[in-house]
Amino acid sequence: MALNLELVGTNLGPFRHSWDSKDTILYALSVGAGQSDLVFTSENSSSVSQKVLPTFGVVGGGPVLLEIWDQMGSFDHSQLLHLEQSINVLSE
């Protein structure tokens, strides 16, 4: 089966997903942050407050895609092009 074109434009709707400092540190390390990037790779260094790379928002919500992954069809996923994604961060 090829790509299921009926899913084009599918709105997955709002969802909640949370992460912790370990997740953001692992992400920073995986994209190449190192010793000079302690604000992204450490949560308890002296006088350094942890920050999160802005691009983490793109992958932080990734688990919701697993809900429709099997419906997308059978094709070479390495050829998939990610065109658009939006994120709204709401404070409570």
PyMOL Python script that loads the backbone (N, CA, C, O; Angstrom):
from pymol import cmd

cmd.read_pdbstr("""\
ATOM      1  N   MET A   1       0.851  -1.183   0.000  1.00  0.00           N
ATOM      2  CA  MET A   1       0.000   0.000   0.000  1.00  0.00           C
ATOM      3  C   MET A   1       0.892   1.240   0.000  1.00  0.00           C
ATOM      4  O   MET A   1       1.921   1.266   0.675  1.00  0.00           O
ATOM      5  N   ALA A   2       0.507   2.246  -0.742  1.00  0.00           N
ATOM      6  CA  ALA A   2       1.252   3.507  -0.804  1.00  0.00           C
ATOM      7  C   ALA A   2       0.755   4.450   0.296  1.00  0.00           C
ATOM      8  O   ALA A   2      -0.015   4.050   1.170  1.00  0.00           O
ATOM      9  N   LEU A   3       1.194   5.668   0.241  1.00  0.00           N
ATOM     10  CA  LEU A   3       0.787   6.697   1.194  1.00  0.00           C
ATOM     11  C   LEU A   3      -0.721   6.904   1.128  1.00  0.00           C
ATOM     12  O   LEU A   3      -1.285   7.041   0.042  1.00  0.00           O
ATOM     13  N   ASN A   4      -1.367   6.926   2.272  1.00  0.00           N
ATOM     14  CA  ASN A   4      -2.807   7.140   2.360  1.00  0.00           C
ATOM     15  C   ASN A   4      -3.091   8.633   2.236  1.00  0.00           C
ATOM     16  O   ASN A   4      -2.971   9.371   3.214  1.00  0.00           O
ATOM     17  N   LEU A   5      -3.465   9.077   1.048  1.00  0.00           N
ATOM     18  CA  LEU A   5      -3.685  10.501   0.791  1.00  0.00           C
ATOM     19  C   LEU A   5      -4.930  11.049   1.476  1.00  0.00           C
ATOM     20  O   LEU A   5      -5.101  12.266   1.548  1.00  0.00           O
ATOM     21  N   GLU A   6      -5.793  10.189   1.976  1.00  0.00           N
ATOM     22  CA  GLU A   6      -6.982  10.657   2.695  1.00  0.00           C
ATOM     23  C   GLU A   6      -6.615  11.335   4.012  1.00  0.00           C
ATOM     24  O   GLU A   6      -7.429  12.057   4.587  1.00  0.00           O
ATOM     25  N   LEU A   7      -5.407  11.108   4.486  1.00  0.00           N
ATOM     26  CA  LEU A   7      -4.971  11.726   5.743  1.00  0.00           C
ATOM     27  C   LEU A   7      -4.402  13.131   5.554  1.00  0.00           C
ATOM     28  O   LEU A   7      -4.148  13.828   6.537  1.00  0.00           O
ATOM     29  N   VAL A   8      -4.198  13.558   4.308  1.00  0.00           N
ATOM     30  CA  VAL A   8      -3.661  14.896   4.059  1.00  0.00           C
ATOM     31  C   VAL A   8      -4.601  15.931   4.658  1.00  0.00           C
ATOM     32  O   VAL A   8      -5.804  15.907   4.400  1.00  0.00           O
ATOM     33  N   GLY A   9      -4.055  16.833   5.451  1.00  0.00           N
ATOM     34  CA  GLY A   9      -4.848  17.883   6.088  1.00  0.00           C
ATOM     35  C   GLY A   9      -5.542  17.458   7.366  1.00  0.00           C
ATOM     36  O   GLY A   9      -6.328  18.222   7.926  1.00  0.00           O
ATOM     37  N   THR A  10      -5.266  16.259   7.835  1.00  0.00           N
ATOM     38  CA  THR A  10      -5.899  15.772   9.053  1.00  0.00           C
ATOM     39  C   THR A  10      -5.498  16.631  10.243  1.00  0.00           C
ATOM     40  O   THR A  10      -4.316  16.902  10.453  1.00  0.00           O
ATOM     41  N   ASN A  11      -6.470  17.052  11.006  1.00  0.00           N
ATOM     42  CA  ASN A  11      -6.225  17.812  12.235  1.00  0.00           C
ATOM     43  C   ASN A  11      -6.296  16.828  13.393  1.00  0.00           C
ATOM     44  O   ASN A  11      -7.337  16.218  13.638  1.00  0.00           O
ATOM     45  N   LEU A  12      -5.201  16.680  14.090  1.00  0.00           N
ATOM     46  CA  LEU A  12      -5.169  15.731  15.205  1.00  0.00           C
ATOM     47  C   LEU A  12      -5.805  16.305  16.462  1.00  0.00           C
ATOM     48  O   LEU A  12      -5.936  15.615  17.473  1.00  0.00           O
ATOM     49  N   GLY A  13      -6.193  17.561  16.395  1.00  0.00           N
ATOM     50  CA  GLY A  13      -6.881  18.183  17.523  1.00  0.00           C
ATOM     51  C   GLY A  13      -5.935  18.535  18.656  1.00  0.00           C
ATOM     52  O   GLY A  13      -4.756  18.183  18.627  1.00  0.00           O
ATOM     53  N   PRO A  14      -6.453  19.219  19.637  1.00  0.00           N
ATOM     54  CA  PRO A  14      -5.604  19.576  20.783  1.00  0.00           C
ATOM     55  C   PRO A  14      -5.302  18.346  21.640  1.00  0.00           C
ATOM     56  O   PRO A  14      -6.119  17.431  21.744  1.00  0.00           O
ATOM     57  N   PHE A  15      -4.140  18.342  22.238  1.00  0.00           N
ATOM     58  CA  PHE A  15      -3.767  17.266  23.146  1.00  0.00           C
ATOM     59  C   PHE A  15      -2.787  17.812  24.156  1.00  0.00           C
ATOM     60  O   PHE A  15      -2.160  18.847  23.934  1.00  0.00           O
ATOM     61  N   ARG A  16      -2.660  17.118  25.256  1.00  0.00           N
ATOM     62  CA  ARG A  16      -1.701  17.489  26.292  1.00  0.00           C
ATOM     63  C   ARG A  16      -0.575  16.475  26.307  1.00  0.00           C
ATOM     64  O   ARG A  16      -0.790  15.267  26.207  1.00  0.00           O
ATOM     65  N   HIS A  17       0.619  16.999  26.433  1.00  0.00           N
ATOM     66  CA  HIS A  17       1.791  16.146  26.544  1.00  0.00           C
ATOM     67  C   HIS A  17       2.770  16.861  27.452  1.00  0.00           C
ATOM     68  O   HIS A  17       2.977  18.067  27.314  1.00  0.00           O
ATOM     69  N   SER A  18       3.364  16.148  28.360  1.00  0.00           N
ATOM     70  CA  SER A  18       4.319  16.791  29.262  1.00  0.00           C
ATOM     71  C   SER A  18       5.678  16.118  29.149  1.00  0.00           C
ATOM     72  O   SER A  18       5.789  14.977  28.699  1.00  0.00           O
ATOM     73  N   TRP A  19       6.700  16.840  29.563  1.00  0.00           N
ATOM     74  CA  TRP A  19       8.051  16.315  29.569  1.00  0.00           C
ATOM     75  C   TRP A  19       8.771  16.903  30.769  1.00  0.00           C
ATOM     76  O   TRP A  19       8.281  17.836  31.406  1.00  0.00           O
ATOM     77  N   ASP A  20       9.923  16.356  31.069  1.00  0.00           N
ATOM     78  CA  ASP A  20      10.675  16.857  32.217  1.00  0.00           C
ATOM     79  C   ASP A  20      12.084  17.253  31.782  1.00  0.00           C
ATOM     80  O   ASP A  20      12.423  17.178  30.601  1.00  0.00           O
ATOM     81  N   SER A  21      12.894  17.671  32.743  1.00  0.00           N
ATOM     82  CA  SER A  21      14.234  18.159  32.416  1.00  0.00           C
ATOM     83  C   SER A  21      15.091  17.081  31.751  1.00  0.00           C
ATOM     84  O   SER A  21      15.917  17.393  30.894  1.00  0.00           O
ATOM     85  N   LYS A  22      14.903  15.822  32.135  1.00  0.00           N
ATOM     86  CA  LYS A  22      15.682  14.744  31.517  1.00  0.00           C
ATOM     87  C   LYS A  22      15.411  14.667  30.016  1.00  0.00           C
ATOM     88  O   LYS A  22      16.335  14.486  29.223  1.00  0.00           O
ATOM     89  N   ASP A  23      14.158  14.803  29.633  1.00  0.00           N
ATOM     90  CA  ASP A  23      13.800  14.744  28.214  1.00  0.00           C
ATOM     91  C   ASP A  23      14.447  15.884  27.427  1.00  0.00           C
ATOM     92  O   ASP A  23      14.965  15.668  26.331  1.00  0.00           O
ATOM     93  N   THR A  24      14.418  17.089  27.981  1.00  0.00           N
ATOM     94  CA  THR A  24      14.979  18.232  27.260  1.00  0.00           C
ATOM     95  C   THR A  24      16.506  18.172  27.214  1.00  0.00           C
ATOM     96  O   THR A  24      17.111  18.596  26.229  1.00  0.00           O
ATOM     97  N   ILE A  25      17.134  17.649  28.269  1.00  0.00           N
ATOM     98  CA  ILE A  25      18.595  17.490  28.272  1.00  0.00           C
ATOM     99  C   ILE A  25      19.016  16.449  27.237  1.00  0.00           C
ATOM    100  O   ILE A  25      19.969  16.668  26.490  1.00  0.00           O
ATOM    101  N   LEU A  26      18.314  15.323  27.192  1.00  0.00           N
ATOM    102  CA  LEU A  26      18.639  14.288  26.201  1.00  0.00           C
ATOM    103  C   LEU A  26      18.463  14.809  24.780  1.00  0.00           C
ATOM    104  O   LEU A  26      19.248  14.482  23.890  1.00  0.00           O
ATOM    105  N   TYR A  27      17.433  15.617  24.573  1.00  0.00           N
ATOM    106  CA  TYR A  27      17.231  16.205  23.250  1.00  0.00           C
ATOM    107  C   TYR A  27      18.396  17.120  22.892  1.00  0.00           C
ATOM    108  O   TYR A  27      18.934  17.040  21.787  1.00  0.00           O
ATOM    109  N   ALA A  28      18.788  17.989  23.822  1.00  0.00           N
ATOM    110  CA  ALA A  28      19.900  18.912  23.559  1.00  0.00           C
ATOM    111  C   ALA A  28      21.169  18.148  23.215  1.00  0.00           C
ATOM    112  O   ALA A  28      21.883  18.515  22.282  1.00  0.00           O
ATOM    113  N   LEU A  29      21.452  17.098  23.955  1.00  0.00           N
ATOM    114  CA  LEU A  29      22.645  16.296  23.678  1.00  0.00           C
ATOM    115  C   LEU A  29      22.540  15.605  22.318  1.00  0.00           C
ATOM    116  O   LEU A  29      23.534  15.479  21.603  1.00  0.00           O
ATOM    117  N   SER A  30      21.345  15.162  21.967  1.00  0.00           N
ATOM    118  CA  SER A  30      21.174  14.436  20.706  1.00  0.00           C
ATOM    119  C   SER A  30      21.345  15.324  19.485  1.00  0.00           C
ATOM    120  O   SER A  30      21.670  14.828  18.406  1.00  0.00           O
ATOM    121  N   VAL A  31      21.131  16.639  19.634  1.00  0.00           N
ATOM    122  CA  VAL A  31      21.323  17.538  18.494  1.00  0.00           C
ATOM    123  C   VAL A  31      22.676  18.232  18.527  1.00  0.00           C
ATOM    124  O   VAL A  31      22.932  19.144  17.741  1.00  0.00           O
ATOM    125  N   GLY A  32      23.556  17.792  19.454  1.00  0.00           N
ATOM    126  CA  GLY A  32      24.936  18.257  19.429  1.00  0.00           C
ATOM    127  C   GLY A  32      25.342  19.267  20.472  1.00  0.00           C
ATOM    128  O   GLY A  32      26.458  19.783  20.409  1.00  0.00           O
ATOM    129  N   ALA A  33      24.485  19.576  21.435  1.00  0.00           N
ATOM    130  CA  ALA A  33      24.891  20.501  22.499  1.00  0.00           C
ATOM    131  C   ALA A  33      26.003  19.851  23.314  1.00  0.00           C
ATOM    132  O   ALA A  33      26.008  18.637  23.516  1.00  0.00           O
ATOM    133  N   GLY A  34      26.925  20.654  23.769  1.00  0.00           N
ATOM    134  CA  GLY A  34      28.062  20.123  24.508  1.00  0.00           C
ATOM    135  C   GLY A  34      28.409  20.951  25.730  1.00  0.00           C
ATOM    136  O   GLY A  34      27.538  21.596  26.313  1.00  0.00           O
ATOM    137  N   GLN A  35      29.673  20.938  26.121  1.00  0.00           N
ATOM    138  CA  GLN A  35      30.115  21.619  27.334  1.00  0.00           C
ATOM    139  C   GLN A  35      29.870  23.119  27.300  1.00  0.00           C
ATOM    140  O   GLN A  35      29.623  23.729  28.341  1.00  0.00           O
ATOM    141  N   SER A  36      29.935  23.712  26.135  1.00  0.00           N
ATOM    142  CA  SER A  36      29.717  25.159  26.048  1.00  0.00           C
ATOM    143  C   SER A  36      28.235  25.526  26.098  1.00  0.00           C
ATOM    144  O   SER A  36      27.889  26.707  26.066  1.00  0.00           O
ATOM    145  N   ASP A  37      27.369  24.537  26.175  1.00  0.00           N
ATOM    146  CA  ASP A  37      25.916  24.754  26.181  1.00  0.00           C
ATOM    147  C   ASP A  37      25.284  24.291  27.485  1.00  0.00           C
ATOM    148  O   ASP A  37      24.220  23.673  27.469  1.00  0.00           O
ATOM    149  N   LEU A  38      25.919  24.578  28.605  1.00  0.00           N
ATOM    150  CA  LEU A  38      25.430  24.078  29.903  1.00  0.00           C
ATOM    151  C   LEU A  38      23.993  24.479  30.212  1.00  0.00           C
ATOM    152  O   LEU A  38      23.299  23.752  30.923  1.00  0.00           O
ATOM    153  N   VAL A  39      23.536  25.598  29.705  1.00  0.00           N
ATOM    154  CA  VAL A  39      22.159  26.002  29.993  1.00  0.00           C
ATOM    155  C   VAL A  39      21.156  25.012  29.410  1.00  0.00           C
ATOM    156  O   VAL A  39      20.018  24.937  29.874  1.00  0.00           O
ATOM    157  N   PHE A  40      21.568  24.251  28.396  1.00  0.00           N
ATOM    158  CA  PHE A  40      20.684  23.263  27.779  1.00  0.00           C
ATOM    159  C   PHE A  40      20.966  21.837  28.235  1.00  0.00           C
ATOM    160  O   PHE A  40      20.113  20.962  28.086  1.00  0.00           O
ATOM    161  N   THR A  41      22.148  21.592  28.786  1.00  0.00           N
ATOM    162  CA  THR A  41      22.559  20.219  29.083  1.00  0.00           C
ATOM    163  C   THR A  41      22.731  19.925  30.564  1.00  0.00           C
ATOM    164  O   THR A  41      23.201  18.846  30.924  1.00  0.00           O
ATOM    165  N   SER A  42      22.364  20.856  31.425  1.00  0.00           N
ATOM    166  CA  SER A  42      22.531  20.628  32.860  1.00  0.00           C
ATOM    167  C   SER A  42      21.362  21.247  33.613  1.00  0.00           C
ATOM    168  O   SER A  42      20.896  22.335  33.273  1.00  0.00           O
ATOM    169  N   GLU A  43      20.901  20.555  34.623  1.00  0.00           N
ATOM    170  CA  GLU A  43      19.798  21.098  35.415  1.00  0.00           C
ATOM    171  C   GLU A  43      20.236  21.565  36.794  1.00  0.00           C
ATOM    172  O   GLU A  43      19.440  22.158  37.523  1.00  0.00           O
ATOM    173  N   ASN A  44      21.478  21.312  37.165  1.00  0.00           N
ATOM    174  CA  ASN A  44      21.891  21.690  38.514  1.00  0.00           C
ATOM    175  C   ASN A  44      23.330  22.179  38.592  1.00  0.00           C
ATOM    176  O   ASN A  44      24.020  21.919  39.578  1.00  0.00           O
ATOM    177  N   SER A  45      23.789  22.885  37.562  1.00  0.00           N
ATOM    178  CA  SER A  45      25.126  23.477  37.626  1.00  0.00           C
ATOM    179  C   SER A  45      25.057  24.761  38.449  1.00  0.00           C
ATOM    180  O   SER A  45      24.030  25.439  38.478  1.00  0.00           O
ATOM    181  N   SER A  46      26.128  25.074  39.096  1.00  0.00           N
ATOM    182  CA  SER A  46      26.183  26.272  39.932  1.00  0.00           C
ATOM    183  C   SER A  46      25.919  27.520  39.093  1.00  0.00           C
ATOM    184  O   SER A  46      26.592  27.760  38.090  1.00  0.00           O
ATOM    185  N   SER A  47      24.955  28.293  39.504  1.00  0.00           N
ATOM    186  CA  SER A  47      24.558  29.574  38.885  1.00  0.00           C
ATOM    187  C   SER A  47      24.142  29.455  37.420  1.00  0.00           C
ATOM    188  O   SER A  47      24.261  30.423  36.668  1.00  0.00           O
ATOM    189  N   VAL A  48      23.655  28.283  37.001  1.00  0.00           N
ATOM    190  CA  VAL A  48      23.171  28.088  35.632  1.00  0.00           C
ATOM    191  C   VAL A  48      21.745  27.561  35.703  1.00  0.00           C
ATOM    192  O   VAL A  48      21.503  26.475  36.228  1.00  0.00           O
ATOM    193  N   SER A  49      20.804  28.332  35.173  1.00  0.00           N
ATOM    194  CA  SER A  49      19.413  27.884  35.115  1.00  0.00           C
ATOM    195  C   SER A  49      19.192  27.139  33.809  1.00  0.00           C
ATOM    196  O   SER A  49      19.615  27.591  32.745  1.00  0.00           O
ATOM    197  N   GLN A  50      18.532  26.000  33.898  1.00  0.00           N
ATOM    198  CA  GLN A  50      18.312  25.199  32.696  1.00  0.00           C
ATOM    199  C   GLN A  50      17.360  25.906  31.748  1.00  0.00           C
ATOM    200  O   GLN A  50      16.380  26.518  32.173  1.00  0.00           O
ATOM    201  N   LYS A  51      17.658  25.816  30.465  1.00  0.00           N
ATOM    202  CA  LYS A  51      16.796  26.317  29.402  1.00  0.00           C
ATOM    203  C   LYS A  51      16.544  25.189  28.416  1.00  0.00           C
ATOM    204  O   LYS A  51      17.244  24.177  28.421  1.00  0.00           O
ATOM    205  N   VAL A  52      15.544  25.372  27.575  1.00  0.00           N
ATOM    206  CA  VAL A  52      15.167  24.353  26.599  1.00  0.00           C
ATOM    207  C   VAL A  52      15.377  24.909  25.199  1.00  0.00           C
ATOM    208  O   VAL A  52      14.993  26.043  24.909  1.00  0.00           O
ATOM    209  N   LEU A  53      15.984  24.111  24.335  1.00  0.00           N
ATOM    210  CA  LEU A  53      16.150  24.541  22.947  1.00  0.00           C
ATOM    211  C   LEU A  53      14.776  24.769  22.318  1.00  0.00           C
ATOM    212  O   LEU A  53      13.875  23.952  22.507  1.00  0.00           O
ATOM    213  N   PRO A  54      14.600  25.853  21.580  1.00  0.00           N
ATOM    214  CA  PRO A  54      13.286  26.147  20.998  1.00  0.00           C
ATOM    215  C   PRO A  54      12.775  25.053  20.070  1.00  0.00           C
ATOM    216  O   PRO A  54      11.564  24.876  19.934  1.00  0.00           O
ATOM    217  N   THR A  55      13.675  24.323  19.435  1.00  0.00           N
ATOM    218  CA  THR A  55      13.256  23.273  18.504  1.00  0.00           C
ATOM    219  C   THR A  55      12.696  22.046  19.219  1.00  0.00           C
ATOM    220  O   THR A  55      12.125  21.166  18.576  1.00  0.00           O
ATOM    221  N   PHE A  56      12.853  21.975  20.545  1.00  0.00           N
ATOM    222  CA  PHE A  56      12.305  20.836  21.285  1.00  0.00           C
ATOM    223  C   PHE A  56      10.787  20.757  21.127  1.00  0.00           C
ATOM    224  O   PHE A  56      10.219  19.666  21.160  1.00  0.00           O
ATOM    225  N   GLY A  57      10.136  21.889  20.957  1.00  0.00           N
ATOM    226  CA  GLY A  57       8.680  21.891  20.795  1.00  0.00           C
ATOM    227  C   GLY A  57       8.199  21.068  19.626  1.00  0.00           C
ATOM    228  O   GLY A  57       7.085  20.545  19.652  1.00  0.00           O
ATOM    229  N   VAL A  58       9.017  20.943  18.607  1.00  0.00           N
ATOM    230  CA  VAL A  58       8.627  20.163  17.423  1.00  0.00           C
ATOM    231  C   VAL A  58       8.602  18.676  17.740  1.00  0.00           C
ATOM    232  O   VAL A  58       7.698  17.965  17.303  1.00  0.00           O
ATOM    233  N   VAL A  59       9.587  18.197  18.498  1.00  0.00           N
ATOM    234  CA  VAL A  59       9.640  16.769  18.801  1.00  0.00           C
ATOM    235  C   VAL A  59       8.956  16.434  20.118  1.00  0.00           C
ATOM    236  O   VAL A  59       8.586  15.282  20.347  1.00  0.00           O
ATOM    237  N   GLY A  60       8.785  17.413  20.975  1.00  0.00           N
ATOM    238  CA  GLY A  60       8.139  17.165  22.272  1.00  0.00           C
ATOM    239  C   GLY A  60       6.705  16.684  22.136  1.00  0.00           C
ATOM    240  O   GLY A  60       6.210  15.966  23.005  1.00  0.00           O
ATOM    241  N   GLY A  61       6.034  17.068  21.062  1.00  0.00           N
ATOM    242  CA  GLY A  61       4.665  16.635  20.831  1.00  0.00           C
ATOM    243  C   GLY A  61       4.553  15.462  19.896  1.00  0.00           C
ATOM    244  O   GLY A  61       3.448  15.090  19.501  1.00  0.00           O
ATOM    245  N   GLY A  62       5.669  14.873  19.533  1.00  0.00           N
ATOM    246  CA  GLY A  62       5.704  13.785  18.574  1.00  0.00           C
ATOM    247  C   GLY A  62       4.847  12.574  18.886  1.00  0.00           C
ATOM    248  O   GLY A  62       4.323  11.964  17.954  1.00  0.00           O
ATOM    249  N   PRO A  63       4.673  12.187  20.152  1.00  0.00           N
ATOM    250  CA  PRO A  63       3.925  10.960  20.436  1.00  0.00           C
ATOM    251  C   PRO A  63       2.502  10.932  19.883  1.00  0.00           C
ATOM    252  O   PRO A  63       1.954   9.851  19.663  1.00  0.00           O
ATOM    253  N   VAL A  64       1.898  12.088  19.655  1.00  0.00           N
ATOM    254  CA  VAL A  64       0.534  12.081  19.122  1.00  0.00           C
ATOM    255  C   VAL A  64       0.501  11.510  17.708  1.00  0.00           C
ATOM    256  O   VAL A  64      -0.525  10.974  17.290  1.00  0.00           O
ATOM    257  N   LEU A  65       1.592  11.613  16.967  1.00  0.00           N
ATOM    258  CA  LEU A  65       1.634  11.053  15.613  1.00  0.00           C
ATOM    259  C   LEU A  65       1.556   9.541  15.612  1.00  0.00           C
ATOM    260  O   LEU A  65       1.135   8.942  14.622  1.00  0.00           O
ATOM    261  N   LEU A  66       1.954   8.921  16.698  1.00  0.00           N
ATOM    262  CA  LEU A  66       1.895   7.461  16.772  1.00  0.00           C
ATOM    263  C   LEU A  66       0.467   6.947  16.648  1.00  0.00           C
ATOM    264  O   LEU A  66       0.245   5.801  16.255  1.00  0.00           O
ATOM    265  N   GLU A  67      -0.509   7.802  16.985  1.00  0.00           N
ATOM    266  CA  GLU A  67      -1.914   7.396  16.893  1.00  0.00           C
ATOM    267  C   GLU A  67      -2.329   7.119  15.448  1.00  0.00           C
ATOM    268  O   GLU A  67      -3.173   6.256  15.206  1.00  0.00           O
ATOM    269  N   ILE A  68      -1.749   7.841  14.485  1.00  0.00           N
ATOM    270  CA  ILE A  68      -2.155   7.655  13.090  1.00  0.00           C
ATOM    271  C   ILE A  68      -1.069   7.017  12.239  1.00  0.00           C
ATOM    272  O   ILE A  68      -1.268   6.816  11.041  1.00  0.00           O
ATOM    273  N   TRP A  69       0.077   6.692  12.835  1.00  0.00           N
ATOM    274  CA  TRP A  69       1.220   6.180  12.063  1.00  0.00           C
ATOM    275  C   TRP A  69       0.842   4.968  11.211  1.00  0.00           C
ATOM    276  O   TRP A  69       1.206   4.902  10.037  1.00  0.00           O
ATOM    277  N   ASP A  70       0.121   4.015  11.786  1.00  0.00           N
ATOM    278  CA  ASP A  70      -0.241   2.798  11.053  1.00  0.00           C
ATOM    279  C   ASP A  70      -1.221   3.079   9.924  1.00  0.00           C
ATOM    280  O   ASP A  70      -1.284   2.317   8.960  1.00  0.00           O
ATOM    281  N   GLN A  71      -1.985   4.160  10.027  1.00  0.00           N
ATOM    282  CA  GLN A  71      -2.970   4.504   8.999  1.00  0.00           C
ATOM    283  C   GLN A  71      -2.344   5.223   7.810  1.00  0.00           C
ATOM    284  O   GLN A  71      -2.987   5.381   6.773  1.00  0.00           O
ATOM    285  N   MET A  72      -1.088   5.663   7.954  1.00  0.00           N
ATOM    286  CA  MET A  72      -0.445   6.457   6.911  1.00  0.00           C
ATOM    287  C   MET A  72      -0.100   5.632   5.671  1.00  0.00           C
ATOM    288  O   MET A  72       0.133   6.201   4.605  1.00  0.00           O
ATOM    289  N   GLY A  73      -0.063   4.332   5.787  1.00  0.00           N
ATOM    290  CA  GLY A  73       0.257   3.481   4.649  1.00  0.00           C
ATOM    291  C   GLY A  73       1.641   2.880   4.804  1.00  0.00           C
ATOM    292  O   GLY A  73       2.378   3.215   5.732  1.00  0.00           O
ATOM    293  N   SER A  74       1.986   1.989   3.885  1.00  0.00           N
ATOM    294  CA  SER A  74       3.310   1.381   3.933  1.00  0.00           C
ATOM    295  C   SER A  74       4.158   1.996   2.821  1.00  0.00           C
ATOM    296  O   SER A  74       3.848   1.877   1.636  1.00  0.00           O
ATOM    297  N   PHE A  75       5.216   2.643   3.234  1.00  0.00           N
ATOM    298  CA  PHE A  75       6.126   3.305   2.311  1.00  0.00           C
ATOM    299  C   PHE A  75       7.447   3.513   3.035  1.00  0.00           C
ATOM    300  O   PHE A  75       7.540   3.262   4.236  1.00  0.00           O
ATOM    301  N   ASP A  76       8.449   3.958   2.334  1.00  0.00           N
ATOM    302  CA  ASP A  76       9.755   4.197   2.913  1.00  0.00           C
ATOM    303  C   ASP A  76       9.695   5.496   3.731  1.00  0.00           C
ATOM    304  O   ASP A  76       9.718   6.592   3.170  1.00  0.00           O
ATOM    305  N   HIS A  77       9.618   5.361   5.054  1.00  0.00           N
ATOM    306  CA  HIS A  77       9.456   6.525   5.924  1.00  0.00           C
ATOM    307  C   HIS A  77      10.657   7.471   5.889  1.00  0.00           C
ATOM    308  O   HIS A  77      10.547   8.624   6.307  1.00  0.00           O
ATOM    309  N   SER A  78      11.805   6.995   5.395  1.00  0.00           N
ATOM    310  CA  SER A  78      12.956   7.888   5.272  1.00  0.00           C
ATOM    311  C   SER A  78      12.736   8.902   4.147  1.00  0.00           C
ATOM    312  O   SER A  78      13.463   9.890   4.054  1.00  0.00           O
ATOM    313  N   GLN A  79      11.744   8.663   3.298  1.00  0.00           N
ATOM    314  CA  GLN A  79      11.435   9.579   2.205  1.00  0.00           C
ATOM    315  C   GLN A  79      10.331  10.573   2.571  1.00  0.00           C
ATOM    316  O   GLN A  79       9.920  11.380   1.736  1.00  0.00           O
ATOM    317  N   LEU A  80       9.857  10.517   3.797  1.00  0.00           N
ATOM    318  CA  LEU A  80       8.778  11.395   4.251  1.00  0.00           C
ATOM    319  C   LEU A  80       9.307  12.804   4.460  1.00  0.00           C
ATOM    320  O   LEU A  80      10.365  12.983   5.064  1.00  0.00           O
ATOM    321  N   LEU A  81       8.598  13.793   3.976  1.00  0.00           N
ATOM    322  CA  LEU A  81       8.985  15.191   4.125  1.00  0.00           C
ATOM    323  C   LEU A  81       8.020  15.872   5.083  1.00  0.00           C
ATOM    324  O   LEU A  81       6.809  15.869   4.861  1.00  0.00           O
ATOM    325  N   HIS A  82       8.556  16.451   6.141  1.00  0.00           N
ATOM    326  CA  HIS A  82       7.754  17.151   7.143  1.00  0.00           C
ATOM    327  C   HIS A  82       7.559  18.584   6.682  1.00  0.00           C
ATOM    328  O   HIS A  82       8.513  19.362   6.675  1.00  0.00           O
ATOM    329  N   LEU A  83       6.353  18.947   6.301  1.00  0.00           N
ATOM    330  CA  LEU A  83       6.108  20.267   5.726  1.00  0.00           C
ATOM    331  C   LEU A  83       5.647  21.304   6.738  1.00  0.00           C
ATOM    332  O   LEU A  83       6.115  22.442   6.694  1.00  0.00           O
ATOM    333  N   GLU A  84       4.763  20.957   7.631  1.00  0.00           N
ATOM    334  CA  GLU A  84       4.195  21.986   8.486  1.00  0.00           C
ATOM    335  C   GLU A  84       3.777  21.408   9.824  1.00  0.00           C
ATOM    336  O   GLU A  84       3.314  20.271   9.917  1.00  0.00           O
ATOM    337  N   GLN A  85       3.950  22.204  10.838  1.00  0.00           N
ATOM    338  CA  GLN A  85       3.506  21.846  12.175  1.00  0.00           C
ATOM    339  C   GLN A  85       3.369  23.147  12.948  1.00  0.00           C
ATOM    340  O   GLN A  85       4.169  24.065  12.764  1.00  0.00           O
ATOM    341  N   SER A  86       2.385  23.232  13.792  1.00  0.00           N
ATOM    342  CA  SER A  86       2.253  24.436  14.612  1.00  0.00           C
ATOM    343  C   SER A  86       2.064  24.021  16.063  1.00  0.00           C
ATOM    344  O   SER A  86       1.549  22.945  16.367  1.00  0.00           O
ATOM    345  N   ILE A  87       2.494  24.903  16.938  1.00  0.00           N
ATOM    346  CA  ILE A  87       2.428  24.636  18.372  1.00  0.00           C
ATOM    347  C   ILE A  87       1.886  25.878  19.061  1.00  0.00           C
ATOM    348  O   ILE A  87       2.356  26.988  18.813  1.00  0.00           O
ATOM    349  N   ASN A  88       0.912  25.694  19.912  1.00  0.00           N
ATOM    350  CA  ASN A  88       0.398  26.775  20.743  1.00  0.00           C
ATOM    351  C   ASN A  88       0.684  26.398  22.192  1.00  0.00           C
ATOM    352  O   ASN A  88       0.246  25.350  22.665  1.00  0.00           O
ATOM    353  N   VAL A  89       1.413  27.249  22.884  1.00  0.00           N
ATOM    354  CA  VAL A  89       1.714  26.996  24.284  1.00  0.00           C
ATOM    355  C   VAL A  89       0.801  27.861  25.121  1.00  0.00           C
ATOM    356  O   VAL A  89       0.839  29.089  25.036  1.00  0.00           O
ATOM    357  N   LEU A  90      -0.020  27.217  25.930  1.00  0.00           N
ATOM    358  CA  LEU A  90      -0.973  27.934  26.771  1.00  0.00           C
ATOM    359  C   LEU A  90      -0.520  27.857  28.216  1.00  0.00           C
ATOM    360  O   LEU A  90      -0.134  26.791  28.696  1.00  0.00           O
ATOM    361  N   SER A  91      -0.564  28.965  28.899  1.00  0.00           N
ATOM    362  CA  SER A  91      -0.205  28.940  30.323  1.00  0.00           C
ATOM    363  C   SER A  91      -1.465  28.729  31.135  1.00  0.00           C
ATOM    364  O   SER A  91      -2.552  29.163  30.753  1.00  0.00           O
ATOM    365  N   GLU A  92      -1.302  28.062  32.251  1.00  0.00           N
ATOM    366  CA  GLU A  92      -2.478  27.777  33.093  1.00  0.00           C
ATOM    367  C   GLU A  92      -2.478  28.679  34.293  1.00  0.00           C
ATOM    368  O   GLU A  92      -3.381  28.600  35.126  1.00  0.00           O
TER     369      GLU A  92
END
""", "prot")
cmd.dss("prot")
cmd.show_as("cartoon", "prot")
cmd.util.cbc("prot")
cmd.orient("prot")
